[in-house]
Amino acid sequence: MTTTAMETTAPTHPADAHPHEYLTFTLDSEEYGVPILSVQEIIGYQKPTPIPNAPKWVSGVVNIRGVVIPVVDIRSLLGMAAKDCGVTSVIIVTRVDGRTIGSVVDHVNDVLAFTPDQMQSTPEVADGVRTDSITGLGKLDQRLVMLLDMRQVLQGSHKTLDALPVG
């Protein structure tokens, strides 16, 4: 189901007429979004098979219809505390730099379409706080969605992911 977050006023630029769509999900009580075009599918949570000696942010691998894909702990990559998976946990399968990767999230919410005037750049927080993985903030009524750049979230991890025994 797609929820459109477009305002009723006419856009000021022709490019504003095209909203950007994001699949939104929850980690703890925070709402995040990834570009819908990078999402291949959403699957029910299945416990990944651990990979010996893998970094702690690699949860393991799962077999999806004969294709083995790595599953990353997005919480760890975002500097969040670990949490056990619940009944609403799912794996979002995305395509990043030509690689299929699964990410475990607490709950998938919906697809939101933000016009450029409903998106704001990431504010500077404090010296030393990395915000490069957040491309901006989507605003809809009282909702604030952190829009993620999965390429940046996974930055530096490609050598590790490429070394995993996946098909």
Secondary structure, 3 states (H helix, E strand, C coil): CEEECCCCCCCCCHHHHCCEEEEEEEECCEEEEEEHHHEEEEEECCCCECCCCCCCCEEEEEEECCEEEEEECHHHHCCCCCCCCCCCCEEEEEEECCEEEEEEECEEEEEEEECHHHEECCCCCCCCCCCCCEEEEEEECCEEEEEECHHHHCCCCHHHHHHCCCC
